[in-house]
């Protein structure tokens, strides 16, 4: 029987406490190359990227909220634009990044406000930085690595410490598929070692020989509510569909585009 997205997610989270070494051993150089490949797989330089994002945030005790958005990225120039399509109260809002700055646009007052890559996206468990190419191999040092089994995936498990200032999290634990360099799971920690956030990416879609996550789940391990004696954490599920790598007009990556899209 084919596993559902939910069942695969559950298996990834259950496997988090079990690091079962595989038989073969990976060298330090191989581990570095696989980590670099995991970054490369998130970068779509040489083309533009467009896709529909459905973002469902579940806050226990408060219910769910659903945000629909269109993402445009031009990774070669470190630019992106996000246009919110739903809910109706947020329709026309958006984000644009250029010149290493991120601006949030609210059509109600027709104002742009500077925001940070570390800020939460639309009050979800996502950071703005999660929506752009990752640079983990440049931003972190490998403290430890080993071959492990994560659910059905043969992975390299990494313990990483920040090598630069300004990263979102000082300590990261990462599970990367050994055969294709795809990130399957990520845990973000504070400097004191407290688990802050968990991300699972059990499925990818291949479009024009590029890998794009099909579904992701991000759990905020700090924000939660105890219900019936059990702690339930806030979580956000992201679905990415209708992926295109066709070139977009330059105006798409501008404040003017957001203003026009909200009219």
N, C-alpha and C positions, 0 to 999 in steps of 0.2 A: 504494500500500500504506500502510495506517495505521501511523504510528510508534508503537512501544511506549513505555511509560514509561521504560524503560532507555535506549532510543535517544535520546529527547528529552533526558534527563539528560546523556548523553554529548555531545550537540550543544551544550548550554549550557556545559559545562566547556571544550570545545574552543574555543568562541567567546570565552572569557574574555580571550584575548590580542589579539583583533581588535576594534577599535572602528571600525566602518564608518559614517561619518556619512551620514544620510539627506539628502534634498534640501531639505526645508522646515526652517526654523529656529524654535525655540521661544524665546519671550521669557522673561526672568527671572521675570516675574509668573506666566506659565503654568507654569514649572518649579516654583515654590513651591506653586501650587495642585495640581499633580499629586502632589507629595510629600505634601501634606496629605491628599489623597484616598487615598493608599496607607495612611496611618494609619487613616483612617476605615473602610477596607475590612476592617481587622483587629478593629474594635470592634463588638460586638453589643449596644450599649446599647439599652434599651427592651424587652428580652426576656431570657430565660435561654437558655443554650446547653448542649447535651448531645451528646456523641459518643463513639464507641468509638475508642480509639487503639491501633494496633499499632506497636510500636517495636522495630526490629531493629538491634542494634549489632554491627558486624563489627570485631573486633580482630585484624588479621593475625597469624598465628602462634598465636593463642589460640582462634579459632573465633567463632561467632556466639551472641548471646543474644537472646531474644525476650521482651518485656514487653507484656502486654495490660492496658489500663487504661480506666476510664470517667472522662471529664472533664465537670465541671459548672462553668459560668461565669455570673456575674451581673456583667457589665462596668460597669453603671451604679453599682454599689456597690463596685467593685474587689474582688470576692470570687471565689474558685474553690475547688473541691474535686476531688481526684483519688483514685480508689480503684483500687489495683492488684488485678487479677484473676489474673494468671499472670506468672511461673512459680509453682509451688506453694510454693516457699521464700519468696516475697515476697507471697503472697496475704494480703490484709487490711491491708497497709501503705498509707499514703496521705499526702496533703498537703492542708492547708486554709489559705486566706489570708483574713484579715479584719483590719480596723483597720491595714492596711498591713504586717502581719506574716505570715510564712509559717511554718507548723508542720508538722513531719514526725512521723507516728505509726507506731510499731512495736508490733504487737499482742503480740509475744512478751514484752515487759516492760511493756506497756500504758503506755508513756511517750510524751509529746510533746516533741520537741526543736526548738528554734528553728533555722531555716535561712534562707539568703539567696537573693534573686532571682538572684544571680550564680553560685550553686552548680550543679553538674551534676545533672541529673535522672536518678536511678537508674543512675549511672555510665555514662551515654551521652554523646554529643557535644552534647546539648541542655542549655541553661541553663534554670533554672526560669522566667526572664523571657521565654523564647521561647514560652511557653504562654499568655501573656496579651496584651492589646492593645498594639500598638506605638505609641510616641510620638516617632518619629524626627524629624518636622518641628519638634517643640518642643525636642528634646534636641540637635539638631545645626544647624550653619550650613552653607550651601551654598558650597563653595569653587569648584566648577566643575560645569558641566552641559553635555551635548550630546546630540543625537539620534543613536542608534546602532541597528544591527541585531544582535540576540542570537539566533542560530539563526533560527527562523521569526518571532520577535517584534520588532515595532517598539517600541523602548524609549527612555526618557530615562535616560542614564547620569549618576550623581551622584558627586562626591567630596565627602565631608562631614567636618567636624571638630566635636568635642563642644563644645557651648556651655554645658554644665552639668557639675557634678561628680557622681560616682556612677554614670555610665553604664557599661555593660559594656565598651565598647571606645572609645578616644579617636578613632579614624579609621575611617570606614566608606565603602565603595564600593557603590553600589546601582544595580541595573537595574530600572526600573519600566515596565510596559507603558504606552505613550502613550495608547491608546484607552480603557483601563478603570482605570488606576491600580493595577494588581496587581503586587506585588513578584515578580520572576522570579528574581533572583539577588542575593546579598548577600555581600560580603567584609569581614571584620573584621580590623583591623590594630592593632598596638601603636603607641605614640607614636613609636617609632623607624622605623616603616614596615614592620615584619615582618608577613607574612600569618599570621594566627592560625587563621582558620576560614572556610570557604566553605559557603554555603547555596544550594541550587537548589530552586525551586518551579515545576516545569513545568506542573502541572495544577491546576485549581480546579473545584469543583462549585458550582452555583448552587442554593441552597435558600431558598425564600421570598424571592427577590430579594436574597439576601445571598451573598457569595462566601466559600467555605470551601476551604482547600487540600485537594486530593485526595491528593496525595503530596508529600513533601519529602525532600531528602537533605542532611544536614549532615556535612561533612568537617572533622575536626580536623587542621589543617596543622602542628601541633606534635608530635602523638603518632603514631608510626608505626614500622614495622619494615622493614628491608631484606630482601627475599626474592628470591633469584636475581639479586642485583645491582640490583634496582629497589625504590625506596622505595614502600611501600604504607601509606597513612594510615588511621587509625581513622575509621570512618564510621557514621552512624546514618540509617536510612531510616524515615520515619514515614508511616503510612497512616491516614487519618481516614475513618470510615464511620458509618452509622446516625445522621446528624445530625438533631437536633430542636431547635426553638426554642420548645417549650412551657414554660410557667412551672413552676418547681420549688418545692417546699415550702421555707420559710425555714430549716428545721432542716437541710437538705442542706449549708448553708454553716456548719457548726459542728463542734466537736470531738466532740460527742455523736454526730453522724451517723457519723463514722469509727469510733468505738468500737462502735456498734451493727452496722456493716457487717462488722466483723471477728469478731463472735461466731459 
